[in-house]
């Protein structure tokens, strides 16, 4: 039986990150059914429901501010840096400093440090962030990133040679088919994004797109979904949209991977500038309409041979993209999903091998 500390943006704040956790643990336990799983959320704010879910699953939930407990666990467990956008550049990057400490502790104890399907943002812009990421990659026994943009960011930061990570795909793709199949799909999901440090579009533009969807597809329910339910994030934007247009949409706040699966298994189309709604929607059998917002979403669109719409797209462009998704896209999705799943499985090529 192996022991693992699975580190990521967990704690029940973001349904996409909870799906990353599900995928990572599923891969570990598929090879080691008796694995000792310890979940280490990046945030100190852990939703009580998430903590309860972890306990019910048989996992121990650690706190990032309890170094005594971390020392005890990391002295006997491998550290798995479990995907998502975890390598974020800042003038004083607290999360990278913490990750460096955890990785150093694991390696000093003779354990492995394994980075899977991880993303980055702005690491190359800050001196301390560049240094810490180079050291973290040096400490890794295995490392993989999920997209070309992250690989370029790390290369620009000085990560080269044998420390350069493998290029794979997001770990959520390893889950394969999700949700119940054969359900009636009469919902268009508009999965929105708000982050204090990353604004994709103003409220007015979201409302304009919502109105276009409502008018063009009257026979479908329009669900406006928040993957991060907090008020300062997606959840606040969903609340603002519902207050402004209460009859146009059904607001949905996702708190867990199961919540996301229950929503997307009934979706005909997912429209989003976020990557995980598009991935989870695809795995649940929905078609996707990406909105150009980041290199990772643009890259995902290229995999599906799609041209992402822009936030400045007029009504005709939006409705045409959704209509095409409803009528043409489903016939070609399975092969593309299988290709991405195969790439994602490379994140776990280290399973079954020693340090």
C-alpha positions, -999 to 999 in steps of 0.1 A, spaced: 0 0 0 14 34 -10 8 67 7 1 99 -13 -4 136 -5 -25 150 -33 -21 188 -34 -43 212 -54 -69 239 -53 -93 216 -35 -116 222 -5 -150 224 -23 -145 259 -37 -144 250 -74 -161 221 -91 -134 218 -118 -107 214 -92 -128 188 -74 -130 169 -107 -92 171 -109 -91 155 -75 -115 128 -85 -95 120 -116 -61 119 -98 -73 97 -70 -91 74 -94 -58 69 -113 -39 62 -82 -64 37 -67 -68 19 -100 -32 7 -96 -32 6 -58 -66 -2 -43 -53 2 -7 -36 35 -13 -35 59 17 -49 92 2 -42 125 20 -58 156 4 -39 188 8 -60 219 -3 -41 250 -14 -66 272 4 -71 272 42 -108 278 36 -123 243 32 -160 239 27 -175 217 54 -193 196 28 -161 190 10 -143 180 42 -171 155 49 -170 141 14 -133 135 17 -138 117 50 -166 96 36 -143 86 7 -117 74 32 -93 103 26 -76 124 52 -79 161 47 -47 181 57 -44 218 64 -17 238 47 -10 257 79 -3 226 100 33 219 92 37 194 121 10 172 105 25 178 70 59 167 82 45 135 96 26 126 64 52 137 39 79 117 56 61 86 45 40 97 14 47 108 -21 36 143 -30 14 146 -60 10 181 -74 -24 174 -89 -31 196 -119 -49 228 -124 -34 262 -126 -11 259 -96 20 276 -108 10 313 -106 35 341 -109 34 369 -83 59 395 -69 57 375 -36 42 341 -46 31 326 -13 16 295 -29 49 287 -47 69 292 -15 46 267 2 49 243 -26 86 245 -26 86 238 12 64 208 7 84 194 -22 117 199 -3 103 181 27 91 152 6 124 148 -12 144 152 20 124 122 34 132 101 4 98 104 -12 88 112 -48 74 146 -60 51 141 -89 36 170 -109 7 160 -132 -12 180 -158 -3 214 -142 -9 248 -156 8 282 -151 2 319 -154 27 347 -155 55 328 -139 81 343 -163 71 378 -153 85 377 -118 120 370 -106 111 351 -74 84 331 -92 109 320 -119 134 309 -93 109 290 -72 94 272 -102 129 262 -115 137 247 -80 103 230 -78 108 213 -112 143 203 -101 128 186 -70 102 167 -91 107 131 -98 82 134 -126 66 165 -141 40 171 -168 20 202 -179 -13 203 -195 -8 229 -224 16 245 -247 13 279 -231 24 265 -197 54 248 -213 64 280 -230 60 300 -198 82 275 -179 108 275 -207 109 313 -206 114 310 -168 146 289 -174 132 254 -170 153 235 -195 170 202 -203 161 172 -182 140 193 -159 116 203 -187 82 188 -180 63 165 -204 35 180 -224 3 160 -217 -33 171 -212 -56 181 -184 -60 152 -159 -98 153 -160 -97 137 -195 -86 105 -178 -121 101 -164 -135 91 -198 -173 90 -202 -191 108 -174 -228 110 -164 -258 90 -173 -261 84 -210 -294 86 -230 -309 114 -210 -330 141 -227 -307 170 -234 -328 202 -234 -303 225 -216 -278 250 -229 -252 257 -202 -236 291 -201 -207 285 -177 -194 319 -167 -161 332 -151 -153 359 -127 -120 363 -109 -108 395 -91 -75 391 -110 -89 379 -144 -121 395 -159 -132 379 -191 -161 403 -199 -184 428 -181 -219 420 -168 -236 438 -197 -218 416 -222 -228 384 -204 -264 396 -203 -264 404 -240 -251 368 -248 -277 354 -224 -305 373 -242 -293 361 -276 -294 325 -264 -328 328 -248 -343 344 -280 -326 320 -305 -333 288 -286 -367 291 -269 -372 254 -266 -341 250 -244 -335 258 -208 -306 281 -202 -285 273 -172 -260 299 -160 -234 280 -141 -207 290 -116 -179 265 -111 -166 287 -82 -196 294 -61 -180 322 -40 -195 358 -43 -163 374 -54 -159 348 -82 -183 330 -106 -211 328 -80 -214 365 -77 -216 369 -115 -244 343 -116 -263 361 -89 -259 395 -107 -271 379 -140 -301 363 -124 -311 395 -106 -309 414 -139 -327 388 -160 -346 364 -136 -369 350 -163 -341 342 -188 -320 316 -170 -317 291 -142 -288 299 -119 -267 270 -109 -239 270 -82 -217 240 -84 -201 228 -51 -187 194 -61 -177 171 -89 -210 153 -86 -229 186 -90 -210 193 -122 -217 158 -135 -254 161 -127 -256 194 -146 -236 185 -177 -252 151 -183 -284 169 -193 -266 196 -214 -269 197 -251 -243 224 -255 -218 241 -231 -208 277 -239 -179 289 -218 -146 308 -216 -135 284 -189 -117 252 -197 -132 227 -172 -168 233 -181 -159 225 -217 -139 194 -207 -165 181 -183 -193 189 -207 -175 170 -235 -170 139 -212 -207 140 -204 -217 140 -240 -224 176 -247 -212 197 -276 -191 228 -268 -188 264 -279 -156 279 -266 -153 316 -260 -118 329 -267 -103 341 -234 -70 323 -228 -44 302 -246 -56 270 -228 -92 275 -241 -79 284 -275 -58 253 -275 -87 231 -265 -108 246 -294 -80 237 -318 -82 200 -306 -118 200 -315 -112 218 -348 -133 247 -336 -129 284 -340 -137 300 -307 -162 328 -307 -151 361 -291 -167 382 -265 -173 408 -292 -192 384 -314 -226 396 -326 -258 377 -321 -256 359 -354 -221 345 -347 -231 332 -313 -263 316 -323 -247 301 -354 -219 285 -333 -245 270 -309 -267 258 -338 -237 241 -354 -228 225 -321 -263 211 -318 -265 197 -353 -229 188 -364 -204 186 -336 -215 154 -317 -206 132 -346 -169 139 -343 -164 143 -306 -157 107 -295 -124 103 -315 -111 136 -303 -119 128 -267 -101 94 -269 -70 112 -282 -70 137 -254 -77 109 -229 -46 90 -242 -25 121 -238 -38 127 -203 -30 91 -192 7 100 -197 4 121 -166 3 89 -146 31 69 -164 50 69 -130 24 47 -113 37 14 -104 74 25 -105 96 34 -76 115 66 -70 
